[in-house]
């Protein structure tokens, strides 16, 4: 191996190391957020909450749900608001499927009052609800809690779900 090839190899190895470190940092942030959320929900419900060890990661599904809107977010606050809107849309979709339509209409009316007639916000929520129904129709759980944490470059998401009884 020549000197130039060694230099290129070292650069590649440095970049791979940086990627591993970034991933480890993100994993650490996600774990901290998850633990914080589990403690909070356990206290609220007076029952220990068990961490999801299944194949479905609802934090990833929520990210996929809001993905088309993420590019429009300029900062952490907007990302956090978008993720909370995505969780609301997820729950609205599940409610539509599992309760009486009159109850759904009542929730929609309350929602319209809360957003003060903001038609753009309401249509965005409708889009997210429809997107959830298209992508994740078989996932009929309620998002019971959402924790979003910020780092210098990224954010971590932890989602707690509850089965519908």
VENKA-V928040 format. One record per residue. N is the residue number from 1. D_CENTER is the distance of its C-alpha to the mean C-alpha in Angstrom with 2 decimals. Layout:
N/D_CENTER, N/D_CENTER
//
This chain:
1/46.84, 2/47.66, 3/46.53, 4/44.27, 5/42.51, 6/41.95, 7/40.45, 8/38.03, 9/37.14, 10/36.54, 11/34.25, 12/32.19, 13/32.07, 14/31.02, 15/28.15, 16/27.02, 17/27.31, 18/25.17, 19/22.43, 20/22.67, 21/22.61, 22/19.51, 23/17.70, 24/19.17, 25/18.01, 26/14.34, 27/14.79, 28/16.55, 29/13.98, 30/11.24, 31/14.08, 32/15.16, 33/11.91, 34/11.86, 35/15.54, 36/15.37, 37/13.02, 38/15.36, 39/18.36, 40/17.32, 41/16.62, 42/19.77, 43/21.81, 44/20.76, 45/21.54, 46/24.47, 47/23.37, 48/21.98, 49/18.49, 50/18.44, 51/15.74, 52/14.57, 53/16.89, 54/16.73, 55/16.08, 56/12.85, 57/9.70, 58/7.11, 59/4.39, 60/6.43, 61/6.95, 62/3.92, 63/4.74, 64/8.10, 65/8.12, 66/7.91, 67/9.83, 68/13.16, 69/12.51, 70/11.31, 71/15.00, 72/16.09, 73/14.33, 74/17.09, 75/15.76, 76/13.20, 77/13.74, 78/13.01, 79/9.71, 80/8.81, 81/10.49, 82/8.89, 83/5.29, 84/7.60, 85/9.60, 86/7.24, 87/7.00, 88/10.70, 89/11.45, 90/10.18, 91/12.44, 92/15.12, 93/15.34, 94/15.85, 95/18.29, 96/20.17, 97/20.83, 98/21.84, 99/23.84, 100/26.89, 101/26.61, 102/28.38, 103/25.64, 104/23.04, 105/25.41, 106/25.68, 107/21.93, 108/21.91, 109/24.96, 110/23.43, 111/20.39, 112/22.93, 113/24.81, 114/21.88, 115/21.08, 116/24.86, 117/25.50, 118/23.20, 119/23.55, 120/21.27, 121/18.32, 122/19.28, 123/19.67, 124/16.28, 125/14.79, 126/17.30, 127/16.26, 128/12.60, 129/14.17, 130/16.60, 131/14.23, 132/12.38, 133/15.96, 134/17.07, 135/14.54, 136/13.60, 137/16.61, 138/17.45, 139/14.32, 140/15.69, 141/13.79, 142/12.61, 143/9.39, 144/11.72, 145/9.91, 146/7.02, 147/8.29, 148/7.88, 149/11.05, 150/13.19, 151/15.81, 152/18.62, 153/17.13, 154/13.39, 155/10.39, 156/8.73, 157/5.55, 158/6.82, 159/6.38, 160/9.86, 161/11.24, 162/14.80, 163/17.26, 164/19.12, 165/22.72
//
